[in-house]
């Protein structure tokens, strides 16, 4: 006889407004992902935020800090560059506070995110050509942001790439929640990188609280972060084409770079082994764990921050035709990789 699963987490108290629902996302023990039972793994499911990703946290924090400090108010137009998730978080927060939002995205942004932005009232501008100097779409987006700031009355740029409220949101929220849930006993935290706000916030928290927790930065092959060589990256929101204000001073204990195909395989393994339907950056984090697992001491306790869910990736990561056409891997190849051994991520730099 199958019995109902018993709830193990207390019901959340009512909150004031949708932004009050941000945070306190589930931390789920993974029971099948690794073959090594000596390593304990938990996944932080950031898709449970009301806007669907970890970016809800810094989006709300950057605007609330700016409102409190009097830098924005009625009549302000928020202008930001985004690959999608930050835009959704900002669109939600701007709608709540009654602010206008212009989101600058590029052609790699998921159609689902673009439609969501527009449904939340954002004015979406799509950059279709890369910056001619660098060949990078992010640089082109930032150029358009600069132009809009000059031509839009009472414009405000949160600048997620350098705003200290970005990592502060993850220090006060994401990492604190992991630390408290595991009573401070977490040895490794795996963090996907883009602006590096999550990475910085996690590092700031463990340092401030004297923890021995080691932070593993998970970056994309083809990302320019941390001295990497800029190259082709097909999945938005993971890695960056240019170093950011936050990334230049970001610190980590180990760095693992993963390729687009490893993100695909990591995502599909999360589904196959744990029934977790996650996005591309989450697959990267899972892949990085597998590549690093043989180097981890027995008894290690690891937390994976999974930034978003899989809905926005149905036409990429979970689409066999896209994987074959874009990454050159047939469905049979991918199935063999999903059922095979650890990923081929580049060796960690410790």
C-alpha positions as CSV (number, residue, x, y, z in Angstrom):
1,X,0.0,0.0,0.0
2,X,1.3,3.4,-0.9
3,X,1.0,6.0,1.9
4,X,1.0,9.7,1.5
5,X,4.4,11.4,2.0
6,X,4.6,13.2,5.4
7,X,5.3,16.9,5.3
8,X,8.6,17.6,7.0
9,X,8.7,21.4,6.7
10,X,6.5,23.7,8.6
11,X,3.9,25.7,6.6
12,X,5.1,29.2,5.8
13,X,3.3,32.0,7.5
14,X,1.3,34.4,5.3
15,X,3.4,37.2,3.8
16,X,2.6,40.7,2.6
17,X,2.6,40.8,-1.1
18,X,4.3,38.6,-3.7
19,X,7.8,39.9,-3.0
20,X,7.5,38.6,0.6
21,X,7.3,35.1,-0.9
22,X,10.8,35.3,-2.2
23,X,13.3,33.0,-0.4
24,X,13.0,30.1,1.9
25,X,13.2,27.8,-1.1
26,X,13.3,24.0,-0.5
27,X,16.6,22.3,0.2
28,X,16.1,18.7,-1.1
29,X,18.4,15.8,-0.2
30,X,19.5,14.0,-3.4
31,X,19.4,10.3,-3.0
32,X,20.4,8.9,-6.4
33,X,22.4,11.5,-8.3
34,X,25.8,10.3,-7.2
35,X,27.0,6.8,-7.2
36,X,29.1,7.5,-4.1
37,X,27.0,7.1,-0.9
38,X,29.8,8.6,1.2
39,X,29.0,12.1,-0.3
40,X,25.8,13.7,0.9
41,X,24.2,16.2,-1.5
42,X,21.4,18.7,-1.2
43,X,19.8,20.8,-3.9
44,X,18.5,24.3,-3.3
45,X,15.5,24.6,-5.6
46,X,15.4,28.3,-6.6
47,X,12.7,27.8,-9.2
48,X,10.3,27.9,-6.2
49,X,10.7,31.6,-6.0
50,X,7.5,33.4,-7.3
51,X,9.3,34.7,-10.4
52,X,10.8,31.2,-11.0
53,X,14.5,31.7,-10.3
54,X,17.3,32.8,-8.0
55,X,17.3,36.2,-9.7
56,X,14.1,37.2,-7.8
57,X,16.3,37.7,-4.7
58,X,18.7,40.4,-6.1
59,X,16.0,42.0,-8.3
60,X,13.8,42.7,-5.3
61,X,16.8,43.7,-3.1
62,X,18.3,46.1,-5.6
63,X,15.0,48.0,-6.0
64,X,14.1,48.0,-2.3
65,X,17.5,49.4,-1.4
66,X,17.2,52.1,-4.1
67,X,13.7,53.0,-2.9
68,X,14.8,53.2,0.7
69,X,17.8,55.4,-0.2
70,X,15.6,57.7,-2.3
71,X,17.4,57.0,-5.6
72,X,14.2,56.0,-7.3
73,X,10.5,56.8,-6.9
74,X,7.2,57.4,-8.8
75,X,8.1,58.2,-12.4
76,X,11.3,56.3,-12.5
77,X,12.0,54.0,-15.4
78,X,14.2,51.1,-14.6
79,X,16.6,50.0,-17.4
80,X,18.5,46.8,-17.3
81,X,20.4,44.3,-19.5
82,X,19.3,40.7,-18.9
83,X,19.5,37.2,-20.3
84,X,16.0,36.6,-19.0
85,X,15.7,35.6,-15.4
86,X,16.8,38.8,-13.8
87,X,14.4,40.6,-16.2
88,X,11.5,38.5,-14.9
89,X,12.5,39.2,-11.3
90,X,12.8,43.0,-12.0
91,X,9.5,43.0,-14.0
92,X,7.7,41.4,-11.0
93,X,9.3,43.8,-8.6
94,X,8.7,46.9,-10.8
95,X,5.1,45.9,-11.3
96,X,4.6,45.6,-7.6
97,X,6.2,49.0,-6.9
98,X,4.5,50.7,-9.8
99,X,7.7,51.4,-11.8
100,X,8.2,51.3,-15.5
101,X,10.8,48.8,-16.8
102,X,12.8,48.6,-20.0
103,X,14.5,45.2,-20.4
104,X,17.4,44.8,-22.9
105,X,17.8,41.2,-24.0
106,X,19.4,39.5,-27.0
107,X,18.4,36.8,-29.4
108,X,19.5,34.0,-27.1
109,X,16.8,34.9,-24.5
110,X,14.2,32.1,-24.1
111,X,10.9,32.9,-25.8
112,X,9.2,31.9,-22.5
113,X,11.1,34.6,-20.6
114,X,10.5,37.2,-23.2
115,X,6.7,36.5,-23.2
116,X,6.7,36.5,-19.4
117,X,8.5,39.9,-19.4
118,X,5.8,41.4,-21.7
119,X,3.0,39.8,-19.7
120,X,4.4,41.5,-16.6
121,X,4.4,44.9,-18.4
122,X,8.0,45.3,-19.3
123,X,9.1,47.1,-22.5
124,X,11.4,44.5,-24.1
125,X,14.2,45.6,-26.5
126,X,16.0,42.8,-28.4
127,X,19.6,43.2,-29.4
128,X,20.2,41.2,-32.6
129,X,23.8,42.1,-33.5
130,X,26.9,41.6,-31.3
131,X,29.2,44.4,-30.4
132,X,31.5,44.9,-33.4
133,X,34.5,45.4,-31.2
134,X,34.2,42.3,-29.2
135,X,31.7,40.2,-31.0
136,X,29.8,39.8,-27.8
137,X,26.0,40.2,-27.3
138,X,26.3,41.3,-23.7
139,X,28.6,44.2,-24.6
140,X,26.0,45.2,-27.3
141,X,23.2,45.0,-24.7
142,X,25.2,47.2,-22.3
143,X,25.8,49.8,-25.1
144,X,22.0,50.0,-25.6
145,X,21.4,50.4,-21.9
146,X,23.9,53.3,-21.9
147,X,22.0,54.9,-24.8
148,X,18.6,54.4,-23.0
149,X,19.9,55.9,-19.8
150,X,20.8,59.1,-21.8
151,X,17.5,59.4,-23.6
152,X,14.9,58.2,-21.0
153,X,13.8,60.7,-18.4
154,X,14.3,59.7,-14.8
155,X,16.0,56.5,-15.8
156,X,17.7,54.2,-13.3
157,X,20.1,51.4,-14.0
158,X,20.3,48.8,-11.2
159,X,23.5,47.5,-12.8
160,X,23.2,43.9,-11.6
161,X,26.8,43.4,-12.8
162,X,28.3,45.7,-10.1
163,X,25.5,46.5,-7.6
164,X,26.5,45.3,-4.1
165,X,22.8,44.7,-3.3
166,X,23.1,41.7,-5.7
167,X,25.5,39.6,-3.5
168,X,23.9,41.0,-0.4
169,X,20.6,39.3,-1.3
170,X,22.3,35.9,-1.6
171,X,24.3,36.4,1.6
172,X,21.2,37.3,3.6
173,X,19.1,34.8,1.8
174,X,20.4,31.9,-0.3
175,X,23.6,31.0,1.7
176,X,22.1,31.8,5.1
177,X,19.2,29.5,4.4
178,X,21.5,26.6,3.3
179,X,23.8,27.2,6.4
180,X,20.9,27.3,8.8
181,X,19.1,24.3,7.3
182,X,22.3,22.2,7.6
183,X,23.3,23.6,11.0
184,X,26.5,25.0,9.5
185,X,27.7,21.6,8.5
186,X,28.2,22.1,4.7
187,X,31.6,21.4,3.2
188,X,31.1,22.5,-0.4
189,X,28.6,24.8,-2.2
190,X,28.4,24.7,-6.0
191,X,27.4,28.0,-7.6
192,X,26.8,28.7,-11.3
193,X,28.2,32.0,-12.4
194,X,26.9,34.9,-14.6
195,X,27.0,38.3,-12.8
196,X,28.7,36.3,-9.9
197,X,26.3,37.9,-7.4
198,X,25.4,34.5,-6.0
199,X,29.1,33.5,-5.8
200,X,30.0,36.7,-4.0
201,X,27.1,36.5,-1.6
202,X,27.9,32.9,-0.6
203,X,31.5,33.7,-0.1
204,X,30.7,36.8,2.0
205,X,28.4,34.8,4.2
206,X,30.7,32.0,5.0
207,X,33.6,34.4,5.7
208,X,31.5,36.6,8.0
209,X,30.3,33.6,10.0
210,X,33.7,31.8,10.2
211,X,32.6,28.7,8.3
212,X,35.0,26.3,6.6
213,X,32.6,25.9,3.7
214,X,34.4,25.9,0.4
215,X,32.7,27.7,-2.5
216,X,33.0,26.1,-6.0
217,X,32.5,28.4,-8.9
218,X,30.9,26.7,-11.9
219,X,31.6,28.6,-15.1
220,X,30.9,28.0,-18.8
221,X,33.5,27.0,-21.4
222,X,33.6,30.1,-23.6
223,X,33.0,32.5,-20.7
224,X,35.3,35.4,-20.1
225,X,35.0,35.3,-16.4
226,X,38.0,34.6,-14.2
227,X,40.4,34.9,-17.0
228,X,38.6,32.5,-19.3
229,X,38.8,32.6,-23.1
230,X,35.6,34.1,-24.6
231,X,34.0,31.7,-27.1
232,X,30.7,30.4,-28.4
233,X,28.1,29.7,-25.7
234,X,24.6,28.6,-26.7
235,X,22.9,28.7,-23.3
236,X,22.0,32.2,-21.9
237,X,22.4,33.2,-18.3
238,X,25.4,31.0,-17.7
239,X,28.9,32.5,-17.9
240,X,29.5,35.9,-19.4
241,X,31.1,37.4,-22.5
242,X,32.9,40.1,-20.5
243,X,34.2,40.3,-17.0
244,X,31.8,42.2,-14.6
245,X,32.3,44.6,-11.8
246,X,31.4,41.9,-9.3
247,X,33.4,39.1,-11.0
248,X,36.7,41.1,-10.9
249,X,36.8,40.8,-7.1
250,X,35.0,37.5,-6.7
251,X,36.8,34.8,-4.8
252,X,36.3,31.1,-4.8
253,X,38.0,27.9,-3.5
254,X,37.7,25.9,-6.8
255,X,36.7,26.7,-10.3
256,X,35.1,24.1,-12.7
257,X,34.2,25.0,-16.3
258,X,31.6,23.0,-18.2
259,X,30.5,22.9,-21.8
260,X,27.0,23.3,-23.2
261,X,26.6,19.5,-23.8
262,X,27.5,18.9,-20.1
263,X,24.7,21.2,-19.1
264,X,22.3,19.2,-21.2
265,X,23.4,15.9,-19.8
266,X,23.4,17.3,-16.2
267,X,19.8,18.5,-16.6
268,X,18.6,15.2,-18.1
269,X,20.4,13.2,-15.3
270,X,18.6,15.3,-12.7
271,X,15.3,14.3,-14.3
272,X,16.3,10.7,-14.8
273,X,17.8,10.2,-11.3
274,X,16.0,12.6,-9.1
275,X,12.8,13.7,-11.0
276,X,14.1,17.3,-10.8
277,X,13.2,19.4,-13.9
278,X,15.8,22.1,-13.9
279,X,17.4,24.7,-16.2
280,X,20.7,24.9,-18.0
281,X,22.8,26.4,-15.2
282,X,21.4,23.8,-12.8
283,X,22.7,21.1,-15.2
284,X,26.0,22.8,-15.2
285,X,26.2,22.7,-11.4
286,X,25.2,19.0,-11.3
287,X,27.8,18.2,-13.9
288,X,30.5,20.0,-11.9
289,X,29.6,18.0,-8.8
290,X,30.1,14.8,-10.7
291,X,33.5,15.9,-12.2
292,X,34.7,17.0,-8.8
293,X,33.3,14.1,-6.7
294,X,36.3,11.8,-7.1
295,X,38.5,14.5,-5.4
296,X,36.1,15.1,-2.5
297,X,36.9,13.6,0.9
298,X,34.6,10.8,2.1
299,X,31.8,12.1,4.2
300,X,31.7,15.5,2.3
301,X,28.4,17.4,2.6
302,X,27.6,19.3,-0.6
303,X,24.9,21.8,-1.5
304,X,24.0,22.6,-5.1
305,X,22.2,25.9,-5.9
306,X,19.9,25.2,-8.8
307,X,19.0,28.6,-10.2
308,X,15.9,27.9,-12.2
309,X,13.5,25.4,-13.6
310,X,13.3,23.6,-16.9
311,X,10.3,25.2,-18.6
312,X,12.3,27.9,-20.4
313,X,14.7,25.2,-21.7
314,X,12.1,22.9,-23.4
315,X,13.2,24.1,-26.8
316,X,16.9,23.8,-26.1
317,X,18.3,21.6,-23.3
318,X,15.3,19.2,-23.5
319,X,14.9,19.3,-27.3
320,X,16.7,16.5,-29.2
321,X,16.5,18.4,-32.5
322,X,18.1,21.5,-31.0
323,X,20.8,19.5,-29.3
324,X,21.6,17.7,-32.6
325,X,21.5,20.8,-34.7
326,X,23.3,23.2,-32.3
327,X,25.7,20.9,-30.3
328,X,26.1,18.1,-32.9
329,X,25.0,15.3,-30.6
330,X,22.4,12.8,-31.7
331,X,19.6,11.5,-29.4
332,X,21.5,8.2,-29.1
333,X,24.7,10.1,-28.1
334,X,22.9,12.1,-25.5
335,X,21.2,9.0,-24.1
336,X,24.5,7.2,-23.8
337,X,26.0,10.2,-22.0
338,X,23.1,10.5,-19.6
339,X,23.4,6.9,-18.7
340,X,27.2,6.9,-18.6
341,X,29.8,8.0,-16.1
342,X,30.9,11.4,-14.8
343,X,30.9,14.4,-17.1
344,X,33.8,15.8,-19.1
345,X,34.0,19.1,-17.3
346,X,37.4,20.7,-17.3
347,X,39.5,19.8,-14.2
348,X,38.9,22.0,-11.2
349,X,41.3,24.8,-10.4
350,X,41.7,24.8,-6.7
